[in-house]
Amino acid sequence: MRVTCEVVGEGSHDLDLPADATYGDVLESVGLSTHEASVLVDGSPVPEDRTVDSDHVRVLRLIKGG
């Protein structure tokens, strides 16, 4: 499954994921954890253990170090 993942404020990634991938796997693929970011589909957050059912997602970082 091919998914476009936009990390808000940081750019987009084209991901090739297995058919049974979860939204937690999406975060892992872009180097983030479920503790520091949320996945949004159509503007709404989705659970990390839900199977990916969209070909475009946005990731919103909740914590950004500095």
C-alpha positions in Angstrom: 0.0 0.0 0.0 1.3 3.4 -0.9 0.6 6.3 1.5 1.5 9.9 1.3 2.3 11.2 4.8 2.5 14.9 5.4 4.3 15.8 8.6 2.9 19.3 9.3 5.6 21.9 9.0 8.3 19.4 8.0 7.4 18.0 4.5 5.9 14.9 2.9 6.9 11.3 2.7 5.8 8.7 0.2 5.6 5.4 2.1 5.3 1.8 0.9 3.5 -0.1 3.7 2.2 -3.6 4.1 -1.5 -4.1 3.6 -2.0 -4.7 7.3 -0.1 -1.6 8.5 -1.5 0.5 11.3 -1.3 4.2 11.8 1.3 3.5 14.5 3.4 2.0 11.7 3.0 5.2 9.7 4.5 7.1 12.6 7.3 4.7 12.9 8.1 5.0 9.2 8.7 8.7 9.5 10.7 8.3 12.7 8.1 9.4 15.3 6.4 7.6 18.2 2.8 7.7 19.3 3.9 9.7 22.3 5.1 12.6 20.3 2.7 12.7 17.3 -0.8 12.0 16.1 -2.1 10.9 12.7 -5.0 12.8 11.2 -7.2 11.5 8.4 -9.6 14.1 6.9 -8.7 16.4 9.8 -9.6 14.0 12.6 -7.2 12.0 14.8 -7.2 8.2 14.3 -6.1 5.5 16.8 -2.6 4.2 16.4 -3.8 0.6 16.3 -6.3 1.1 13.5 -5.4 -0.4 10.1 -4.5 2.3 7.5 -7.5 2.9 5.3 -6.4 6.2 3.6 -3.8 7.0 1.0 -3.1 10.4 2.4 -2.5 11.3 6.1 -1.2 14.2 8.0 1.0 13.8 11.1 0.9 16.5 13.8 3.8 16.6 16.2 2.6 17.2 19.7 6.1 17.7 21.2 9.0 19.4 19.5 12.3 19.6 21.3 14.7 22.5 21.2 
